[in-house]
Amino acid sequence: MKIGLFGFGKAGKAVASVILQNKEHSLQWIYRKTNRLNSRDAAEFFGIESNDPGHFYSEKKQDIEELLEEHPVDAIIDFSSQEGIYAYGESAAKKNIKIISAISHYSDKEIKFLHKLAQKAIVFWSPNITLGINYLLYASTFLKKIAPSVDIEIVEEHFKDKKGVSGTAIRIADVLDVKDEKINTIRAGGIVGKHEVIFGFPFQTVRLIHESISRDAFGNGALFAAEHLINKKPGFYKFEDLLQPYFKV
């Protein structure tokens, strides 16, 4: 699968590295706001042996319509920003390019726009695209069904400079139908990401914990999504839609 990448921050870099080392997929390009890396390619940047083009392109020098025309891809993986979808969404949907978004927070406006794009193309969104956290979500849902009146607390830990409440924690709260006040936030050092769901019973406690050891987990999750969207019809998909077949008894 030919892949284009939006966003080259900490998570975007990790995702690019994972794609470059995967022989089943090819990183065609990385689209950025700045043009500082335009003369280089991603494999050279990371010092990785790869035949992927992985060229850097800047919105200052290359229009997205031209880029998609000259360097077509099967899927776009987005680790840019909340507003990034507006830069490429319409163009990608028009060309039936799969949109795989891993943006932590979207407002109702962006979510509405994603659903609009999904009328024409495959659109996937996961606030946390790691496989492990989505397994945790599934397990939490099952436990809540067994004990609907159980006390639930959510703890999320991230690196010191991360702003706002974790989008993943908000997603967990939504799925379990608990209020946002039940989310406890910790910011310290360089914690990549840790989420814990505590189920408090009268005489026992169950804790489900997921911890990201490396941001490479985002890359593995993004490729999992890309591979499981290959034969899907246009529509709006979440991670649970891809995992559901594996949980059938």
NUBA-147602 format. One record per atom (N, C-alpha, C): residue in three letters; z, x, y; atom name. Coordinates in steps of 0.02 Angstrom, whole numbers, plus 50000, padded with zeros to 5 digits. Layout:
BEGIN
REC type    up  east north atom
REC  Ala     Z     X     Y   CA
...
# end
This chain:
BEGIN
REC type    up  east north atom
REC  Met 50000 50042 49940    N
REC  Met 50000 50000 50000   CA
REC  Met 50000 50044 50063    C
REC  Lys 49957 50028 50110    N
REC  Lys 49955 50065 50173   CA
REC  Lys 50004 50034 50221    C
REC  Ile 50048 50076 50250    N
REC  Ile 50102 50051 50291   CA
REC  Ile 50101 50082 50361    C
REC  Gly 50114 50040 50411    N
REC  Gly 50124 50063 50479   CA
REC  Gly 50198 50052 50497    C
REC  Leu 50226 50097 50537    N
REC  Leu 50297 50093 50553   CA
REC  Leu 50308 50087 50628    C
REC  Phe 50349 50039 50648    N
REC  Phe 50371 50032 50718   CA
REC  Phe 50444 50056 50722    C
REC  Gly 50458 50100 50768    N
REC  Gly 50526 50124 50777   CA
REC  Gly 50536 50191 50742    C
REC  Phe 50564 50239 50780    N
REC  Phe 50575 50305 50751   CA
REC  Phe 50643 50332 50773    C
REC  Gly 50693 50286 50773    N
REC  Gly 50761 50307 50785   CA
REC  Gly 50791 50333 50720    C
REC  Lys 50857 50331 50714    N
REC  Lys 50890 50358 50654   CA
REC  Lys 50866 50323 50591    C
REC  Ala 50864 50257 50593    N
REC  Ala 50843 50219 50534   CA
REC  Ala 50768 50228 50522    C
REC  Gly 50728 50225 50575    N
REC  Gly 50656 50233 50569   CA
REC  Gly 50637 50300 50539    C
REC  Lys 50671 50352 50559    N
REC  Lys 50657 50419 50531   CA
REC  Lys 50671 50420 50456    C
REC  Ala 50727 50390 50436    N
REC  Ala 50745 50388 50365   CA
REC  Ala 50692 50350 50325    C
REC  Val 50669 50295 50352    N
REC  Val 50619 50253 50318   CA
REC  Val 50554 50291 50312    C
REC  Ala 50533 50325 50366    N
REC  Ala 50471 50364 50364   CA
REC  Ala 50475 50418 50310    C
REC  Ser 50531 50451 50305    N
REC  Ser 50541 50504 50255   CA
REC  Ser 50535 50476 50184    C
REC  Val 50565 50418 50172    N
REC  Val 50562 50388 50105   CA
REC  Val 50491 50368 50087    C
REC  Ile 50454 50339 50134    N
REC  Ile 50385 50318 50120   CA
REC  Ile 50341 50379 50105    C
REC  Leu 50350 50432 50143    N
REC  Leu 50311 50493 50133   CA
REC  Leu 50320 50522 50064    C
REC  Gln 50379 50513 50035    N
REC  Gln 50394 50541 49970   CA
REC  Gln 50380 50493 49912    C
REC  Asn 50355 50434 49929    N
REC  Asn 50338 50384 49878   CA
REC  Asn 50263 50386 49865    C
REC  Lys 50243 50401 49804    N
REC  Lys 50172 50410 49787   CA
REC  Lys 50134 50344 49781    C
REC  Glu 50171 50288 49777    N
REC  Glu 50139 50223 49770   CA
REC  Glu 50117 50193 49836    C
REC  His 50142 50221 49891    N
REC  His 50128 50194 49957   CA
REC  His 50108 50251 50005    C
REC  Ser 50075 50232 50059    N
REC  Ser 50052 50282 50107   CA
REC  Ser 50072 50263 50178    C
REC  Leu 50105 50309 50212    N
REC  Leu 50124 50299 50282   CA
REC  Leu 50063 50318 50325    C
REC  Gln 50032 50268 50355    N
REC  Gln 49971 50280 50393   CA
REC  Gln 49986 50304 50464    C
REC  Trp 50035 50272 50496    N
REC  Trp 50051 50290 50565   CA
REC  Trp 50120 50266 50585    C
REC  Ile 50143 50295 50640    N
REC  Ile 50206 50275 50671   CA
REC  Ile 50191 50261 50744    C
REC  Tyr 50208 50200 50767    N
REC  Tyr 50192 50180 50835   CA
REC  Tyr 50256 50182 50878    C
REC  Arg 50252 50218 50934    N
REC  Arg 50311 50229 50975   CA
REC  Arg 50296 50216 51049    C
REC  Lys 50349 50211 51089    N
REC  Lys 50340 50203 51161   CA
REC  Lys 50321 50269 51194    C
REC  Thr 50352 50323 51171    N
REC  Thr 50340 50389 51200   CA
REC  Thr 50280 50422 51167    C
REC  Asn 50250 50470 51203    N
REC  Asn 50193 50507 51174   CA
REC  Asn 50209 50579 51158    C
REC  Arg 50274 50594 51151    N
REC  Arg 50295 50664 51141   CA
REC  Arg 50273 50694 51075    C
REC  Leu 50263 50652 51024    N
REC  Leu 50245 50679 50958   CA
REC  Leu 50172 50665 50939    C
REC  Asn 50132 50645 50988    N
REC  Asn 50064 50624 50973   CA
REC  Asn 50020 50677 50941    C
REC  Ser 50036 50740 50950    N
REC  Ser 49995 50794 50922   CA
REC  Ser 50017 50813 50852    C
REC  Arg 50067 50779 50825    N
REC  Arg 50095 50797 50759   CA
REC  Arg 50089 50739 50710    C
REC  Asp 50104 50753 50647    N
REC  Asp 50108 50699 50597   CA
REC  Asp 50177 50701 50566    C
REC  Ala 50196 50646 50533    N
REC  Ala 50264 50639 50508   CA
REC  Ala 50282 50690 50454    C
REC  Ala 50234 50705 50410    N
REC  Ala 50248 50753 50356   CA
REC  Ala 50266 50822 50386    C
REC  Glu 50229 50842 50437    N
REC  Glu 50244 50905 50472   CA
REC  Glu 50313 50901 50505    C
REC  Phe 50327 50844 50537    N
REC  Phe 50391 50835 50572   CA
REC  Phe 50449 50845 50525    C
REC  Phe 50444 50817 50464    N
REC  Phe 50499 50821 50415   CA
REC  Phe 50496 50883 50371    C
REC  Gly 50439 50916 50371    N
REC  Gly 50430 50973 50326   CA
REC  Gly 50422 50950 50254    C
REC  Ile 50388 50893 50245    N
REC  Ile 50378 50864 50179   CA
REC  Ile 50306 50873 50157    C
REC  Glu 50296 50890 50094    N
REC  Glu 50228 50893 50066   CA
REC  Glu 50203 50822 50053    C
REC  Ser 50152 50801 50089    N
REC  Ser 50126 50734 50081   CA
REC  Ser 50054 50731 50105    C
REC  Asn 50014 50689 50071    N
REC  Asn 49945 50679 50092   CA
REC  Asn 49937 50619 50138    C
REC  Asp 49992 50586 50153    N
REC  Asp 49989 50529 50199   CA
REC  Asp 49969 50551 50269    C
REC  Pro 49927 50511 50303    N
REC  Pro 49909 50529 50372   CA
REC  Pro 49971 50535 50417    C
REC  Gly 50011 50481 50417    N
REC  Gly 50074 50482 50454   CA
REC  Gly 50069 50503 50527    C
REC  His 50015 50485 50561    N
REC  His 50006 50506 50630   CA
REC  His 50050 50466 50678    C
REC  Phe 50070 50499 50732    N
REC  Phe 50108 50466 50784   CA
REC  Phe 50060 50440 50837    C
REC  Tyr 50071 50378 50858    N
REC  Tyr 50032 50349 50912   CA
REC  Tyr 50080 50319 50963    C
REC  Ser 50060 50321 51026    N
REC  Ser 50102 50295 51081   CA
REC  Ser 50069 50235 51114    C
REC  Glu 50110 50186 51132    N
REC  Glu 50084 50128 51167   CA
REC  Glu 50056 50147 51235    C
REC  Lys 50074 50206 51260    N
REC  Lys 50048 50229 51325   CA
REC  Lys 49976 50251 51320    C
REC  Lys 49954 50269 51259    N
REC  Lys 49886 50295 51251   CA
REC  Lys 49844 50254 51203    C
REC  Gln 49876 50213 51161    N
REC  Gln 49839 50176 51109   CA
REC  Gln 49860 50103 51108    C
REC  Asp 49812 50059 51121    N
REC  Asp 49825 49987 51118   CA
REC  Asp 49835 49967 51045    C
REC  Ile 49882 49921 51032    N
REC  Ile 49897 49902 50963   CA
REC  Ile 49837 49870 50929    C
REC  Glu 49797 49831 50966    N
REC  Glu 49737 49800 50937   CA
REC  Glu 49689 49854 50912    C
REC  Glu 49679 49906 50953    N
REC  Glu 49634 49961 50935   CA
REC  Glu 49661 49998 50874    C
REC  Leu 49727 50009 50874    N
REC  Leu 49758 50046 50819   CA
REC  Leu 49748 50009 50752    C
REC  Leu 49760 49944 50752    N
REC  Leu 49752 49905 50691   CA
REC  Leu 49679 49900 50668    C
REC  Glu 49634 49905 50717    N
REC  Glu 49563 49903 50701   CA
REC  Glu 49539 49970 50672    C
REC  Glu 49561 50023 50703    N
REC  Glu 49538 50090 50683   CA
REC  Glu 49577 50118 50623    C
REC  His 49641 50097 50617    N
REC  His 49683 50122 50562   CA
REC  His 49718 50062 50529    C
REC  Pro 49681 50023 50491    N
REC  Pro 49710 49962 50461   CA
REC  Pro 49766 49976 50411    C
REC  Val 49813 49930 50406    N
REC  Val 49868 49937 50359   CA
REC  Val 49878 49870 50323    C
REC  Asp 49914 49873 50267    N
REC  Asp 49930 49812 50230   CA
REC  Asp 49995 49781 50254    C
REC  Ala 50039 49823 50281    N
REC  Ala 50104 49799 50303   CA
REC  Ala 50130 49839 50362    C
REC  Ile 50168 49807 50405    N
REC  Ile 50203 49841 50459   CA
REC  Ile 50277 49833 50446    C
REC  Ile 50313 49889 50446    N
REC  Ile 50385 49889 50439   CA
REC  Ile 50414 49902 50508    C
REC  Asp 50458 49859 50531    N
REC  Asp 50483 49861 50600   CA
REC  Asp 50557 49880 50602    C
REC  Phe 50571 49939 50630    N
REC  Phe 50639 49962 50643   CA
REC  Phe 50646 49979 50718    C
REC  Ser 50609 49943 50760    N
REC  Ser 50607 49960 50831   CA
REC  Ser 50663 49926 50870    C
REC  Ser 50648 49868 50900    N
REC  Ser 50697 49834 50942   CA
REC  Ser 50687 49759 50936    C
REC  Gln 50732 49721 50966    N
REC  Gln 50729 49648 50964   CA
REC  Gln 50663 49623 50993    C
REC  Glu 50637 49657 51044    N
REC  Glu 50576 49635 51077   CA
REC  Glu 50512 49662 51045    C
REC  Gly 50520 49708 50997    N
REC  Gly 50462 49742 50967   CA
REC  Gly 50412 49694 50936    C
REC  Ile 50435 49638 50908    N
REC  Ile 50391 49592 50874   CA
REC  Ile 50336 49565 50920    C
REC  Tyr 50351 49561 50984    N
REC  Tyr 50301 49535 51032   CA
REC  Tyr 50244 49585 51043    C
REC  Ala 50256 49648 51030    N
REC  Ala 50205 49700 51041   CA
REC  Ala 50150 49696 50989    C
REC  Tyr 50167 49677 50927    N
REC  Tyr 50117 49679 50874   CA
REC  Tyr 50110 49614 50834    C
REC  Gly 50157 49568 50842    N
REC  Gly 50160 49509 50799   CA
REC  Gly 50095 49469 50795    C
REC  Glu 50068 49448 50852    N
REC  Glu 50007 49408 50853   CA
REC  Glu 49949 49446 50822    C
REC  Ser 49942 49509 50840    N
REC  Ser 49886 49550 50814   CA
REC  Ser 49891 49559 50739    C
REC  Ala 49951 49571 50714    N
REC  Ala 49961 49581 50642   CA
REC  Ala 49948 49517 50603    C
REC  Ala 49974 49461 50628    N
REC  Ala 49965 49397 50594   CA
REC  Ala 49891 49377 50591    C
REC  Lys 49855 49392 50645    N
REC  Lys 49784 49376 50649   CA
REC  Lys 49745 49413 50595    C
REC  Lys 49767 49474 50579    N
REC  Lys 49734 49516 50529   CA
REC  Lys 49766 49509 50459    C
REC  Asn 49812 49460 50452    N
REC  Asn 49845 49447 50389   CA
REC  Asn 49884 49508 50363    C
REC  Ile 49913 49544 50409    N
REC  Ile 49955 49602 50391   CA
REC  Ile 50026 49579 50380    C
REC  Lys 50056 49600 50325    N
REC  Lys 50125 49581 50311   CA
REC  Lys 50172 49610 50363    C
REC  Ile 50218 49569 50388    N
REC  Ile 50267 49591 50437   CA
REC  Ile 50335 49595 50403    C
REC  Ile 50364 49655 50402    N
REC  Ile 50429 49666 50370   CA
REC  Ile 50477 49691 50424    C
REC  Ser 50520 49646 50447    N
REC  Ser 50565 49663 50502   CA
REC  Ser 50635 49676 50477    C
REC  Ala 50664 49732 50500    N
REC  Ala 50733 49750 50483   CA
REC  Ala 50776 49752 50546    C
REC  Ile 50758 49712 50596    N
REC  Ile 50796 49711 50658   CA
REC  Ile 50863 49675 50648    C
REC  Ser 50917 49706 50671    N
REC  Ser 50984 49678 50659   CA
REC  Ser 50995 49612 50694    C
REC  His 50972 49607 50757    N
REC  His 50986 49547 50796   CA
REC  His 50920 49518 50824    C
REC  Tyr 50911 49454 50815    N
REC  Tyr 50858 49417 50848   CA
REC  Tyr 50889 49356 50882    C
REC  Ser 50864 49339 50941    N
REC  Ser 50886 49278 50973   CA
REC  Ser 50847 49220 50943    C
REC  Asp 50866 49159 50960    N
REC  Asp 50830 49101 50935   CA
REC  Asp 50756 49103 50954    C
REC  Lys 50743 49133 51011    N
REC  Lys 50673 49139 51036   CA
REC  Lys 50631 49181 50988    C
REC  Glu 50658 49239 50967    N
REC  Glu 50620 49283 50921   CA
REC  Glu 50613 49250 50852    C
REC  Ile 50666 49218 50830    N
REC  Ile 50664 49186 50764   CA
REC  Ile 50610 49130 50763    C
REC  Lys 50607 49094 50818    N
REC  Lys 50555 49041 50825   CA
REC  Lys 50486 49073 50823    C
REC  Phe 50479 49131 50856    N
REC  Phe 50414 49166 50857   CA
REC  Phe 50396 49190 50787    C
REC  Leu 50445 49215 50749    N
REC  Leu 50432 49238 50681   CA
REC  Leu 50406 49181 50638    C
REC  His 50436 49122 50645    N
REC  His 50415 49064 50607   CA
REC  His 50344 49042 50627    C
REC  Lys 50329 49051 50690    N
REC  Lys 50261 49035 50713   CA
REC  Lys 50210 49082 50680    C
REC  Leu 50226 49147 50678    N
REC  Leu 50182 49196 50646   CA
REC  Leu 50175 49182 50572    C
REC  Ala 50229 49156 50541    N
REC  Ala 50230 49143 50469   CA
REC  Ala 50183 49086 50449    C
REC  Gln 50157 49050 50497    N
REC  Gln 50108 48998 50481   CA
REC  Gln 50041 49029 50462    C
REC  Lys 50031 49092 50484    N
REC  Lys 49968 49127 50470   CA
REC  Lys 49975 49185 50422    C
REC  Ala 50034 49216 50421    N
REC  Ala 50043 49278 50383   CA
REC  Ala 50110 49279 50347    C
REC  Ile 50118 49329 50304    N
REC  Ile 50182 49339 50270   CA
REC  Ile 50230 49373 50318    C
REC  Val 50286 49342 50332    N
REC  Val 50336 49369 50378   CA
REC  Val 50403 49373 50342    C
REC  Phe 50432 49432 50340    N
REC  Phe 50495 49444 50307   CA
REC  Phe 50545 49472 50357    C
REC  Trp 50605 49444 50356    N
REC  Trp 50657 49471 50402   CA
REC  Trp 50723 49478 50365    C
REC  Ser 50754 49536 50372    N
REC  Ser 50820 49548 50343   CA
REC  Ser 50860 49590 50393    C
REC  Pro 50917 49564 50419    N
REC  Pro 50958 49603 50466   CA
REC  Pro 50983 49668 50436    C
REC  Asn 50992 49668 50370    N
REC  Asn 51009 49731 50334   CA
REC  Asn 50965 49732 50273    C
REC  Ile 50920 49781 50271    N
REC  Ile 50867 49780 50220   CA
REC  Ile 50885 49821 50159    C
REC  Thr 50948 49842 50153    N
REC  Thr 50969 49878 50092   CA
REC  Thr 50977 49830 50034    C
REC  Leu 50959 49853 49975    N
REC  Leu 50965 49811 49915   CA
REC  Leu 51039 49793 49902    C
REC  Gly 51082 49843 49909    N
REC  Gly 51153 49833 49892   CA
REC  Gly 51186 49779 49932    C
REC  Ile 51174 49777 49997    N
REC  Ile 51207 49727 50039   CA
REC  Ile 51183 49656 50021    C
REC  Asn 51121 49652 50000    N
REC  Asn 51095 49586 49982   CA
REC  Asn 51120 49563 49914    C
REC  Tyr 51134 49611 49869    N
REC  Tyr 51170 49594 49807   CA
REC  Tyr 51239 49568 49824    C
REC  Leu 51273 49601 49872    N
REC  Leu 51340 49580 49893   CA
REC  Leu 51337 49508 49920    C
REC  Leu 51287 49493 49958    N
REC  Leu 51279 49425 49985   CA
REC  Leu 51274 49373 49929    C
REC  Tyr 51235 49390 49879    N
REC  Tyr 51226 49344 49823   CA
REC  Tyr 51291 49332 49786    C
REC  Ala 51325 49388 49771    N
REC  Ala 51389 49383 49734   CA
REC  Ala 51441 49344 49774    C
REC  Ser 51442 49355 49840    N
REC  Ser 51490 49320 49883   CA
REC  Ser 51476 49245 49882    C
REC  Thr 51413 49227 49883    N
REC  Thr 51395 49156 49882   CA
REC  Thr 51418 49123 49818    C
REC  Phe 51409 49156 49761    N
REC  Phe 51432 49128 49698   CA
REC  Phe 51507 49118 49696    C
REC  Leu 51544 49168 49721    N
REC  Leu 51617 49163 49720   CA
REC  Leu 51641 49107 49766    C
REC  Lys 51609 49099 49822    N
REC  Lys 51627 49045 49868   CA
REC  Lys 51615 48976 49836    C
REC  Lys 51563 48970 49794    N
REC  Lys 51549 48907 49760   CA
REC  Lys 51604 48891 49709    C
REC  Ile 51629 48943 49677    N
REC  Ile 51681 48935 49626   CA
REC  Ile 51747 48914 49660    C
REC  Ala 51761 48946 49718    N
REC  Ala 51825 48933 49753   CA
REC  Ala 51810 48917 49826    C
REC  Pro 51787 48858 49842    N
REC  Pro 51766 48841 49910   CA
REC  Pro 51822 48845 49963    C
REC  Ser 51885 48839 49942    N
REC  Ser 51940 48839 49991   CA
REC  Ser 51974 48907 49998    C
REC  Val 51946 48959 49968    N
REC  Val 51975 49026 49971   CA
REC  Val 51974 49053 50043    C
REC  Asp 52025 49094 50060    N
REC  Asp 52026 49127 50126   CA
REC  Asp 51976 49185 50125    C
REC  Ile 51937 49191 50178    N
REC  Ile 51887 49243 50181   CA
REC  Ile 51893 49284 50245    C
REC  Glu 51894 49349 50239    N
REC  Glu 51891 49394 50296   CA
REC  Glu 51834 49444 50284    C
REC  Ile 51800 49461 50338    N
REC  Ile 51744 49509 50334   CA
REC  Ile 51761 49570 50376    C
REC  Val 51752 49629 50348    N
REC  Val 51765 49691 50385   CA
REC  Val 51699 49730 50388    C
REC  Glu 51679 49750 50448    N
REC  Glu 51619 49791 50455   CA
REC  Glu 51636 49855 50492    C
REC  Glu 51613 49911 50466    N
REC  Glu 51626 49977 50495   CA
REC  Glu 51560 50013 50508    C
REC  His 51553 50041 50568    N
REC  His 51492 50078 50585   CA
REC  His 51509 50137 50631    C
REC  Phe 51458 50177 50644    N
REC  Phe 51467 50237 50686   CA
REC  Phe 51491 50218 50756    C
REC  Lys 51523 50265 50788    N
REC  Lys 51560 50254 50850   CA
REC  Lys 51518 50221 50905    C
REC  Asp 51454 50239 50910    N
REC  Asp 51413 50216 50966   CA
REC  Asp 51376 50150 50953    C
REC  Lys 51384 50122 50894    N
REC  Lys 51349 50059 50880   CA
REC  Lys 51379 50003 50922    C
REC  Lys 51336 49967 50957    N
REC  Lys 51359 49914 51001   CA
REC  Lys 51354 49845 50967    C
REC  Gly 51398 49801 50987    N
REC  Gly 51396 49733 50962   CA
REC  Gly 51421 49727 50891    C
REC  Val 51427 49665 50869    N
REC  Val 51448 49651 50800   CA
REC  Val 51388 49661 50754    C
REC  Ser 51401 49689 50696    N
REC  Ser 51348 49700 50647   CA
REC  Ser 51310 49636 50631    C
REC  Gly 51243 49640 50635    N
REC  Gly 51202 49582 50617   CA
REC  Gly 51213 49562 50545    C
REC  Thr 51226 49612 50503    N
REC  Thr 51238 49598 50432   CA
REC  Thr 51303 49558 50423    C
REC  Ala 51355 49577 50461    N
REC  Ala 51418 49541 50457   CA
REC  Ala 51410 49469 50480    C
REC  Ile 51372 49459 50532    N
REC  Ile 51358 49391 50557   CA
REC  Ile 51321 49351 50504    C
REC  Arg 51274 49385 50470    N
REC  Arg 51236 49352 50417   CA
REC  Arg 51282 49332 50359    C
REC  Ile 51328 49376 50340    N
REC  Ile 51376 49361 50287   CA
REC  Ile 51418 49300 50306    C
REC  Ala 51441 49299 50369    N
REC  Ala 51482 49243 50393   CA
REC  Ala 51443 49178 50391    C
REC  Asp 51379 49180 50410    N
REC  Asp 51337 49120 50408   CA
REC  Asp 51328 49094 50337    C
REC  Val 51313 49141 50292    N
REC  Val 51301 49122 50222   CA
REC  Val 51363 49092 50191    C
REC  Leu 51422 49119 50208    N
REC  Leu 51485 49095 50179   CA
REC  Leu 51516 49038 50220    C
REC  Asp 51483 49021 50275    N
REC  Asp 51505 48966 50318   CA
REC  Asp 51576 48977 50343    C
REC  Val 51588 49038 50369    N
REC  Val 51652 49052 50402   CA
REC  Val 51639 49071 50475    C
REC  Lys 51688 49063 50516    N
REC  Lys 51680 49075 50588   CA
REC  Lys 51676 49150 50603    C
REC  Asp 51643 49167 50659    N
REC  Asp 51635 49237 50678   CA
REC  Asp 51701 49272 50691    C
REC  Glu 51754 49233 50706    N
REC  Glu 51820 49263 50717   CA
REC  Glu 51846 49297 50654    C
REC  Lys 51817 49280 50597    N
REC  Lys 51837 49310 50534   CA
REC  Lys 51806 49378 50522    C
REC  Ile 51765 49400 50571    N
REC  Ile 51734 49466 50566   CA
REC  Ile 51777 49518 50602    C
REC  Asn 51798 49568 50566    N
REC  Asn 51839 49622 50594   CA
REC  Asn 51796 49685 50602    C
REC  Thr 51793 49711 50662    N
REC  Thr 51747 49766 50678   CA
REC  Thr 51784 49832 50687    C
REC  Ile 51757 49884 50655    N
REC  Ile 51783 49953 50663   CA
REC  Ile 51727 49999 50683    C
REC  Arg 51738 50040 50735    N
REC  Arg 51689 50089 50757   CA
REC  Arg 51724 50157 50756    C
REC  Ala 51697 50203 50714    N
REC  Ala 51729 50268 50708   CA
REC  Ala 51680 50321 50683    C
REC  Gly 51681 50378 50714    N
REC  Gly 51642 50436 50690   CA
REC  Gly 51570 50421 50675    C
REC  Gly 51547 50444 50618    N
REC  Gly 51476 50436 50600   CA
REC  Gly 51466 50392 50540    C
REC  Ile 51509 50341 50532    N
REC  Ile 51502 50294 50476   CA
REC  Ile 51432 50262 50478    C
REC  Val 51394 50270 50424    N
REC  Val 51327 50242 50421   CA
REC  Val 51330 50166 50421    C
REC  Gly 51372 50139 50378    N
REC  Gly 51379 50066 50376   CA
REC  Gly 51419 50045 50315    C
REC  Lys 51471 50006 50326    N
REC  Lys 51512 49981 50271   CA
REC  Lys 51530 49908 50285    C
REC  His 51522 49867 50235    N
REC  His 51539 49796 50240   CA
REC  His 51583 49776 50182    C
REC  Glu 51636 49740 50197    N
REC  Glu 51683 49718 50146   CA
REC  Glu 51697 49643 50156    C
REC  Val 51693 49607 50100    N
REC  Val 51711 49535 50102   CA
REC  Val 51775 49528 50061    C
REC  Ile 51827 49503 50093    N
REC  Ile 51892 49494 50060   CA
REC  Ile 51904 49421 50045    C
REC  Phe 51913 49405 49982    N
REC  Phe 51928 49337 49961   CA
REC  Phe 52003 49334 49944    C
REC  Gly 52041 49297 49985    N
REC  Gly 52113 49294 49975   CA
REC  Gly 52135 49231 49938    C
REC  Phe 52156 49240 49876    N
REC  Phe 52183 49186 49836   CA
REC  Phe 52259 49188 49841    C
REC  Pro 52295 49136 49820    N
REC  Pro 52368 49135 49825   CA
REC  Pro 52402 49194 49791    C
REC  Phe 52378 49213 49731    N
REC  Phe 52413 49266 49694   CA
REC  Phe 52367 49324 49675    C
REC  Gln 52310 49329 49708    N
REC  Gln 52263 49383 49692   CA
REC  Gln 52212 49390 49749    C
REC  Thr 52180 49448 49750    N
REC  Thr 52130 49462 49802   CA
REC  Thr 52068 49492 49768    C
REC  Val 52010 49469 49789    N
REC  Val 51947 49497 49767   CA
REC  Val 51913 49529 49827    C
REC  Arg 51891 49591 49819    N
REC  Arg 51856 49626 49873   CA
REC  Arg 51787 49648 49850    C
REC  Leu 51737 49629 49887    N
REC  Leu 51668 49652 49873   CA
REC  Leu 51649 49700 49929    C
REC  Ile 51630 49761 49910    N
REC  Ile 51617 49813 49960   CA
REC  Ile 51548 49844 49951    C
REC  His 51514 49852 50005    N
REC  His 51451 49890 50005   CA
REC  His 51454 49944 50058    C
REC  Glu 51437 50005 50040    N
REC  Glu 51437 50059 50088   CA
REC  Glu 51371 50097 50084    C
REC  Ser 51338 50106 50141    N
REC  Ser 51277 50146 50143   CA
REC  Ser 51296 50219 50149    C
REC  Ile 51275 50259 50101    N
REC  Ile 51290 50330 50101   CA
REC  Ile 51239 50367 50144    C
REC  Ser 51178 50343 50143    N
REC  Ser 51124 50374 50182   CA
REC  Ser 51079 50319 50209    C
REC  Arg 51048 50331 50265    N
REC  Arg 51001 50283 50293   CA
REC  Arg 50937 50278 50252    C
REC  Asp 50929 50323 50204    N
REC  Asp 50871 50318 50158   CA
REC  Asp 50872 50251 50121    C
REC  Ala 50932 50221 50114    N
REC  Ala 50938 50156 50081   CA
REC  Ala 50895 50104 50116    C
REC  Phe 50886 50111 50182    N
REC  Phe 50843 50064 50218   CA
REC  Phe 50771 50070 50195    C
REC  Gly 50750 50132 50183    N
REC  Gly 50681 50144 50160   CA
REC  Gly 50669 50114 50092    C
REC  Asn 50716 50123 50045    N
REC  Asn 50709 50094 49979   CA
REC  Asn 50706 50018 49982    C
REC  Gly 50748 49989 50025    N
REC  Gly 50749 49916 50032   CA
REC  Gly 50684 49890 50061    C
REC  Ala 50658 49925 50111    N
REC  Ala 50595 49905 50143   CA
REC  Ala 50537 49907 50094    C
REC  Leu 50535 49958 50052    N
REC  Leu 50481 49963 50002   CA
REC  Leu 50490 49911 49948    C
REC  Phe 50552 49895 49930    N
REC  Phe 50565 49841 49882   CA
REC  Phe 50536 49776 49909    C
REC  Ala 50549 49763 49973    N
REC  Ala 50523 49702 50004   CA
REC  Ala 50447 49702 50004    C
REC  Ala 50417 49758 50024    N
REC  Ala 50344 49763 50028   CA
REC  Ala 50312 49749 49960    C
REC  Glu 50340 49778 49907    N
REC  Glu 50312 49769 49840   CA
REC  Glu 50319 49697 49815    C
REC  His 50374 49664 49833    N
REC  His 50386 49596 49809   CA
REC  His 50352 49543 49852    C
REC  Leu 50320 49564 49905    N
REC  Leu 50283 49517 49948   CA
REC  Leu 50208 49517 49934    C
REC  Ile 50186 49562 49889    N
REC  Ile 50115 49572 49878   CA
REC  Ile 50079 49507 49860    C
REC  Asn 50106 49468 49814    N
REC  Asn 50071 49408 49791   CA
REC  Asn 50097 49343 49823    C
REC  Lys 50134 49350 49876    N
REC  Lys 50162 49290 49910   CA
REC  Lys 50109 49258 49955    C
REC  Lys 50120 49194 49968    N
REC  Lys 50077 49158 50015   CA
REC  Lys 50107 49165 50085    C
REC  Pro 50067 49153 50137    N
REC  Pro 50094 49156 50205   CA
REC  Pro 50155 49111 50211    C
REC  Gly 50206 49137 50247    N
REC  Gly 50268 49100 50254   CA
REC  Gly 50323 49146 50278    C
REC  Phe 50382 49118 50289    N
REC  Phe 50440 49156 50313   CA
REC  Phe 50486 49169 50254    C
REC  Tyr 50502 49233 50243    N
REC  Tyr 50542 49252 50186   CA
REC  Tyr 50604 49292 50206    C
REC  Lys 50657 49282 50167    N
REC  Lys 50718 49322 50175   CA
REC  Lys 50730 49358 50109    C
REC  Phe 50779 49403 50110    N
REC  Phe 50791 49444 50051   CA
REC  Phe 50809 49400 49990    C
REC  Glu 50847 49347 50001    N
REC  Glu 50868 49305 49945   CA
REC  Glu 50809 49273 49910    C
REC  Asp 50753 49263 49947    N
REC  Asp 50693 49235 49916   CA
REC  Asp 50664 49283 49865    C
REC  Leu 50672 49348 49877    N
REC  Leu 50645 49399 49832   CA
REC  Leu 50693 49412 49774    C
REC  Leu 50757 49403 49785    N
REC  Leu 50807 49416 49733   CA
REC  Leu 50818 49358 49686    C
REC  Gln 50805 49298 49710    N
REC  Gln 50820 49237 49671   CA
REC  Gln 50794 49238 49599    C
REC  Pro 50732 49260 49587    N
REC  Pro 50707 49260 49518   CA
REC  Pro 50748 49303 49471    C
REC  Tyr 50781 49355 49497    N
REC  Tyr 50821 49400 49455   CA
REC  Tyr 50888 49369 49436    C
REC  Phe 50908 49318 49470    N
REC  Phe 50974 49288 49458   CA
REC  Phe 50970 49224 49417    C
REC  Lys 50912 49208 49392    N
REC  Lys 50906 49149 49350   CA
REC  Lys 50935 49163 49281    C
REC  Val 50977 49118 49258    N
REC  Val 51009 49126 49192   CA
REC  Val 50968 49090 49139    C
# end
